[in-house]
Amino acid sequence: MRLPERPAENPSDASERLPAAAGSRKAPGCNSSKLLAHPIKLLQAGVPPARAATEFSRVLAIWTAELQDDNEQLQERLSGLAEQMTTEIEEMHEGIAEASDKGKPTLRRILATHEAVLDAVRKAQGAG
């Protein structure tokens, strides 16, 4: 399955909510917010979990290549992203509990997508 190219402009508002660790001490030429804008839009749209995880894996591979000589910075980014995903997952669990029966399937699908991405990030943390 071929993923669409990520947009070059207009990063999502959600990318601005990234933890400081995800964007601190950037490597030359690295722009974490722009890289994450498209995957975050996919999360918000509730795409299938495998697709979102694949797109985030692409970003993680870019980070790994850019920071191949700075494992500490890579781990900081991964930790920040994992923390953000964990927070959003906790919020979704609360939202599902409060949602009407009509809204629960959509929220559960989006929750599954977030959980798949968090799993991909945790795997990347273990590999780093």
Secondary structure, DSSP 8 states (H G I E B T S, - for coil): -------SS---GGGGG--HHHHSS--TT--HHHHHHHHHHHHHHT--HHHHHHHHHHHHHHHHHHTTT-HHHHHHHHHHHHHHHHHHHHHHHHHHHHS-TTTHHHHHHHHHHHHHHHHHHHHHHHH-
